[in-house]
Amino acid sequence: MEQVSVTTDIGALLDRGAWTSYQKYLTSLAALAVIFDGFDIQILGFAIPSLTREWGIARSAFAPVLALGLAGMSAGSPFAGYCGDRYGRRPALIGCLMLFGLVTVATAFIHSVAALAVLRFLTGMGAGGALPNVSALVAEFAPARRRAAAVKLTILCVPLGGMLGGFIAARVLPIWGWRALYGIGGILPLAFAFVLWAALPESPRFLAQRPSEWARLERLLARMGRSMPDGSAFVDRTGRPGTGRAGIRELLQAPLGCDTTGLWIAFFFCLSAVYLVFGWLPAMLMAQGLNVASASQGLAVHNSGGVLGVLLWAGLVTRFGSRDPLLSGALATAGSALLILLVPVQMQGGGRTLLLLALGVNGLLINAVQTSMYALAAHVYPTAVRASGVAFAAAVGRVGAIASSLSGAAIIGAGAGAYWGTLAAVMLCTFAGLAWVRSHYPALGRDPDRSASA
């Protein structure tokens, strides 16, 4: 039997080392997958105004379709998280990209709401599973002091995908229609899945848990600038221990139970607000008199603000920890939603400019909070249950998103006051959930190994 020469703590090796160029490259590569996830999440919101005209149906007919898509995300997220913890983050992520890419392409050829609903559910399963595995991968590529920023900059690609999708939709929909938009939205993630298959390695922490993969891990660490002797053994001693069961029971029992409860409350309400915007903002703006191109531009500007918000909050969370920036961001989001009611909606003049600016500010804040929550969840949970922990939190969030999607048409029917007032109320509930979480990411200079830095 071959003698093992060195036993290395993989967590300490990664957490206390440099964030090398190769690690940054891998983070960027995984993050690009989220752009397609962000585009796909919002693509139906862009298409609904065109579909209502082409099929001659009311916008309320799409509420169940939006809800089924989110139900697919709720189902796909924990399943893909389990697969990521059991079989690897890399194959789970690639499989999710291929699933929602294929189904999005198929959606371009349908002719009924029933077919749209079925395909939207399947698309949701793939899209819902991608983000937890990307979050886990990025968290495990980065050193502890850079982990929150790395995850947040990755989740930045969700509003970036929506922003790019909005600008694409504003140009594609008036000329080629919604079918071309779905074709573009499906072909791109399919092509990128093959790029990931060729270029993206598995998480080093995941490989460290499997002795049969240690030789593969040695080669990966060498590319990260951490060459190890042949025959090295690996352990992972950092952070809170997990039982190794990637199931809901461990997430709800001590020592994770309190944090899980707070995260689930925050995700439920925050994602209900986010998807009220993603699914219904263009329809809300059109109900107030804007045309389809301007309504799509409104959602694009909302996402553009989100990109800036993610960058700002990445710095704030890294410098001050996650608690204060998250709590203040949730309160500010509620306030900005109420301020939008004071802005007039006009097609010309300063009113339209003020509306777009207000939408950008709201997008900045709500996306900053949402993406920070994914970074927080990746920090809270240890390696053995990280993908599942993030996935279950996201799945609970999608239940809230289903509720807002089903009620979106009715809320719009009640007027702009009901729409933005609902968004403000649920963000106050998000504040309460975040306040319940105890293991917030620490401020710069404090011990990053506290709680779940593994």
SULURNOR-V94984 format. One record per residue. RES is the residue in one letter. PHI is phi in degrees with one decimal (999 if undefined). OMEGA is omega in degrees with one decimal (none if undefined). Layout:
RES;PHI;OMEGA / RES;PHI;OMEGA
This chain:
M;999;-177.5 / E;-67.9;179.1 / Q;-80.5;177.3 / V;-85.7;-173.7 / S;-88.8;-173.9 / V;-139.8;170.8 / T;-113.0;-172.8 / T;-118.2;172.6 / D;-81.2;-175.1 / I;-63.7;179.7 / G;-64.3;179.5 / A;-65.5;179.9 / L;-59.6;-178.6 / L;-80.3;-173.6 / D;-68.2;-174.0 / R;-101.6;-178.9 / G;-95.1;179.3 / A;-74.2;172.6 / W;-94.1;-169.5 / T;-74.5;179.0 / S;-60.4;179.9 / Y;-67.5;176.3 / Q;-64.2;177.0 / K;-64.5;177.1 / Y;-62.0;179.8 / L;-65.1;176.8 / T;-60.7;179.5 / S;-64.0;-179.2 / L;-63.6;178.3 / A;-65.5;-177.5 / A;-63.8;-178.4 / L;-60.0;178.2 / A;-62.7;-177.1 / V;-73.5;176.1 / I;-58.5;-179.7 / F;-69.1;175.2 / D;-62.7;179.3 / G;-64.6;176.7 / F;-63.3;-175.8 / D;-66.5;-179.7 / I;-57.4;-172.9 / Q;-103.9;-171.7 / I;-63.3;179.6 / L;-67.9;176.6 / G;-59.5;176.0 / F;-67.1;-170.9 / A;-84.8;-173.5 / I;-54.3;179.9 / P;-58.1;178.1 / S;-70.1;-179.5 / L;-65.9;179.4 / T;-61.9;178.5 / R;-73.8;-176.2 / E;-67.9;-176.7 / W;-94.1;177.1 / G;65.2;-179.6 / I;-126.5;-178.6 / A;-77.2;-180.0 / R;-64.4;179.1 / S;-63.3;179.2 / A;-66.7;-177.6 / F;-91.8;178.5 / A;-59.6;176.6 / P;-63.5;179.1 / V;-65.9;176.4 / L;-59.7;-179.3 / A;-65.5;179.0 / L;-66.5;175.9 / G;-61.4;178.5 / L;-72.1;174.0 / A;-63.1;175.0 / G;-61.7;177.4 / M;-65.6;179.0 / S;-64.2;178.7 / A;-76.9;-175.9 / G;-73.0;-175.2 / S;-63.6;179.5 / P;-67.1;178.5 / F;-64.8;178.5 / A;-68.0;175.5 / G;-63.6;176.1 / Y;-61.2;178.9 / C;-62.5;178.6 / G;-65.0;178.3 / D;-73.6;-175.2 / R;-90.7;-172.1 / Y;-113.7;178.5 / G;123.9;179.6 / R;-68.2;-175.0 / R;-62.0;179.7 / P;-64.2;178.7 / A;-65.3;179.9 / L;-65.0;-178.6 / I;-63.4;177.9 / G;-62.0;178.4 / C;-64.5;178.6 / L;-60.4;-178.3 / M;-66.9;-179.8 / L;-64.1;-175.0 / F;-74.6;173.5 / G;-67.8;179.8 / L;-62.3;-176.3 / V;-71.8;177.5 / T;-65.2;175.1 / V;-60.6;-179.9 / A;-61.3;-178.9 / T;-63.3;-179.6 / A;-66.1;-174.7 / F;-111.4;-175.6 / I;-89.5;-177.1 / H;-139.4;-178.1 / S;-149.5;177.2 / V;-66.3;-179.8 / A;-62.3;178.3 / A;-65.1;177.8 / L;-60.8;-179.0 / A;-64.0;-179.6 / V;-63.3;-178.1 / L;-69.4;177.8 / R;-66.2;176.4 / F;-62.2;-179.4 / L;-66.7;176.5 / T;-61.3;179.0 / G;-61.0;179.0 / M;-61.0;178.7 / G;-70.7;-178.6 / A;-65.4;-178.9 / G;-67.8;-178.4 / G;-86.3;-175.3 / A;-71.0;-172.1 / L;-63.2;178.6 / P;-60.4;-179.0 / N;-73.8;173.7 / V;-63.7;179.7 / S;-58.9;179.2 / A;-65.5;179.0 / L;-59.1;-176.4 / V;-64.6;178.7 / A;-61.1;-176.3 / E;-92.1;171.4 / F;-84.0;-169.7 / A;-97.7;169.9 / P;-68.1;-172.9 / A;-56.7;-175.2 / R;-70.2;-179.4 / R;-109.2;-169.9 / R;-66.1;-178.5 / A;-61.4;179.6 / A;-64.5;-178.9 / A;-64.5;179.9 / V;-66.2;-179.7 / K;-64.8;179.0 / L;-67.6;174.5 / T;-72.2;-180.0 / I;-67.2;172.2 / L;-50.5;-176.7 / C;-69.9;174.9 / V;-66.4;175.6 / P;-66.3;176.7 / L;-63.6;176.0 / G;-63.2;176.8 / G;-67.1;178.6 / M;-63.5;178.5 / L;-63.3;177.7 / G;-62.5;178.9 / G;-64.9;179.3 / F;-69.2;176.0 / I;-65.5;-178.8 / A;-62.7;-179.2 / A;-62.5;-179.9 / R;-97.9;-176.0 / V;-79.4;-173.8 / L;-59.6;-178.5 / P;-66.6;-174.4 / I;-104.3;-173.7 / W;-106.9;175.1 / G;90.7;-173.5 / W;-69.6;-179.2 / R;-65.7;177.1 / A;-64.0;178.6 / L;-61.7;177.9 / Y;-67.2;177.3 / G;-61.7;177.5 / I;-62.8;-177.7 / G;-65.3;179.2 / G;-97.7;-177.4 / I;-67.4;-176.6 / L;-61.7;178.7 / P;-67.0;176.2 / L;-62.6;179.1 / A;-63.4;-176.8 / F;-71.5;176.7 / A;-59.6;178.2 / F;-70.3;175.2 / V;-63.1;179.5 / L;-64.9;179.8 / W;-59.5;-177.3 / A;-84.1;-166.8 / A;-118.2;-172.9 / L;-97.4;175.9 / P;-83.5;176.4 / E;-78.6;177.5 / S;-59.3;178.5 / P;-63.7;178.1 / R;-68.1;176.3 / F;-64.1;179.9 / L;-63.5;-178.0 / A;-64.4;-179.1 / Q;-79.3;-174.5 / R;-127.1;-177.8 / P;-54.7;179.5 / S;-66.3;-178.3 / E;-104.6;-174.3 / W;-66.1;177.6 / A;-64.0;176.4 / R;-63.9;178.8 / L;-65.3;178.4 / E;-58.2;179.9 / R;-66.6;178.4 / L;-65.4;179.8 / L;-63.6;177.5 / A;-62.6;178.0 / R;-68.9;176.9 / M;-84.0;-179.4 / G;82.6;-179.4 / R;-130.0;-177.8 / S;-64.8;-178.8 / M;-122.0;176.5 / P;-65.1;175.5 / D;-60.2;178.8 / G;83.2;178.2 / S;-66.9;172.0 / A;-109.2;-174.4 / F;-133.2;171.0 / V;-131.5;177.2 / D;-134.0;-174.3 / R;-99.7;-174.5 / T;-79.3;173.7 / G;78.1;-179.6 / R;-69.3;177.5 / P;-72.3;173.1 / G;-118.4;179.7 / T;-77.9;-177.1 / G;92.4;176.8 / R;-91.1;-178.5 / A;-87.2;-176.1 / G;-125.1;-174.3 / I;-68.7;-177.2 / R;-62.0;-179.9 / E;-65.7;-179.5 / L;-67.0;-174.6 / L;-98.3;179.7 / Q;-100.3;179.2 / A;-59.3;4.7 / P;-93.8;-173.5 / L;-92.7;-168.0 / G;-58.7;-177.9 / C;-63.3;180.0 / D;-65.4;178.8 / T;-61.3;179.6 / T;-60.1;179.2 / G;-63.4;179.4 / L;-63.2;-178.6 / W;-65.3;176.2 / I;-61.3;-178.0 / A;-63.7;-179.9 / F;-65.2;-179.2 / F;-57.0;-174.3 / F;-79.9;-178.5 / C;-65.2;-179.7 / L;-70.9;174.0 / S;-65.6;176.1 / A;-69.7;-177.8 / V;-60.3;-176.5 / Y;-80.1;168.9 / L;-64.4;175.6 / V;-78.8;-176.7 / F;-57.2;-173.9 / G;-85.9;-167.4 / W;-127.0;-178.0 / L;-60.9;177.0 / P;-57.6;178.4 / A;-65.6;177.7 / M;-62.5;-179.2 / L;-67.8;176.9 / M;-67.7;176.2 / A;-64.7;178.2 / Q;-94.3;171.5 / G;112.8;178.8 / L;-82.1;176.5 / N;-85.0;-172.7 / V;-64.5;179.6 / A;-66.4;179.7 / S;-67.5;178.1 / A;-65.6;176.2 / S;-63.9;178.2 / Q;-64.8;177.8 / G;-60.1;177.8 / L;-69.1;177.3 / A;-63.4;178.8 / V;-66.3;176.0 / H;-57.6;178.4 / N;-70.9;177.2 / S;-61.9;174.1 / G;-60.7;178.1 / G;-61.7;177.7 / V;-60.9;178.3 / L;-63.9;-180.0 / G;-62.8;178.4 / V;-62.9;179.3 / L;-63.8;-179.8 / L;-64.8;-176.8 / W;-73.2;173.5 / A;-60.9;177.0 / G;-68.1;-179.4 / L;-64.9;-179.0 / V;-66.7;178.8 / T;-64.1;-176.1 / R;-80.9;-171.2 / F;-113.0;-173.2 / G;84.8;-172.4 / S;-90.1;-170.5 / R;-62.9;-175.5 / D;-64.8;177.7 / P;-61.3;-179.8 / L;-70.0;-178.7 / L;-65.7;179.0 / S;-67.1;178.8 / G;-65.1;178.7 / A;-64.1;178.6 / L;-65.2;-179.4 / A;-66.4;176.9 / T;-62.1;177.9 / A;-60.5;179.2 / G;-64.7;-178.6 / S;-67.0;177.4 / A;-63.6;179.1 / L;-69.9;179.6 / L;-67.6;179.4 / I;-61.1;179.6 / L;-63.4;-179.6 / L;-85.5;-175.7 / V;-94.9;178.7 / P;-74.4;176.8 / V;-100.0;178.5 / Q;-133.2;179.6 / M;-75.5;-177.9 / Q;-131.6;174.7 / G;83.7;-174.0 / G;-69.1;-178.5 / G;-60.7;-179.5 / R;-67.2;177.9 / T;-63.8;177.8 / L;-62.8;178.8 / L;-62.5;179.6 / L;-63.2;177.6 / L;-63.8;179.2 / A;-64.8;176.9 / L;-64.1;178.4 / G;-64.9;178.5 / V;-66.0;178.2 / N;-62.4;177.1 / G;-63.4;177.0 / L;-56.8;-173.5 / L;-74.4;-174.4 / I;-68.8;178.2 / N;-72.8;175.6 / A;-60.4;179.8 / V;-68.1;-177.1 / Q;-59.6;-176.9 / T;-68.3;176.6 / S;-63.6;178.9 / M;-65.8;176.1 / Y;-66.6;176.3 / A;-63.0;178.2 / L;-63.0;179.7 / A;-64.1;177.9 / A;-64.4;176.5 / H;-76.6;-174.2 / V;-65.6;-170.0 / Y;-94.9;177.4 / P;-73.3;-173.2 / T;-53.4;-172.8 / A;-62.2;-178.4 / V;-127.8;-174.1 / R;-63.2;-178.4 / A;-61.8;179.0 / S;-67.5;179.9 / G;-62.0;177.4 / V;-64.2;-176.9 / A;-65.7;179.6 / F;-66.3;176.4 / A;-61.8;178.1 / A;-64.0;179.7 / A;-64.7;176.1 / V;-62.8;176.5 / G;-60.2;179.8 / R;-68.4;173.6 / V;-63.6;174.5 / G;-63.1;178.4 / A;-65.3;176.4 / I;-61.0;-179.7 / A;-60.8;-179.5 / S;-71.5;178.1 / S;-68.5;179.4 / L;-66.9;-176.9 / S;-95.0;-173.5 / G;-58.5;-178.8 / A;-62.5;179.3 / A;-67.1;178.7 / I;-64.5;177.0 / I;-61.0;178.8 / G;-61.6;179.4 / A;-82.5;175.2 / G;108.3;-177.3 / A;-63.0;179.5 / G;-61.7;178.7 / A;-66.8;-177.4 / Y;-63.4;-176.6 / W;-75.3;175.0 / G;-66.9;176.2 / T;-62.6;179.9 / L;-61.8;178.8 / A;-63.9;-177.6 / A;-64.3;-177.3 / V;-71.3;176.1 / M;-72.0;172.3 / L;-66.8;175.4 / C;-67.2;174.9 / T;-60.2;176.8 / F;-54.7;-178.6 / A;-63.1;179.6 / G;-64.5;179.8 / L;-65.9;177.5 / A;-66.9;-178.9 / W;-75.9;-178.1 / V;-68.2;-178.6 / R;-94.3;-171.6 / S;-94.5;177.5 / H;-68.6;178.2 / Y;-61.9;-174.7 / P;-74.7;176.2 / A;-69.8;179.9 / L;-57.7;179.6 / G;98.1;175.8 / R;-91.5;-173.5 / D;-66.3;-178.7 / P;-75.7;-178.5 / D;-84.1;177.3 / R;-61.4;179.9 / S;66.3;-168.4 / A;-122.1;-178.8 / S;-79.9;-177.7 / A;-64.8;none
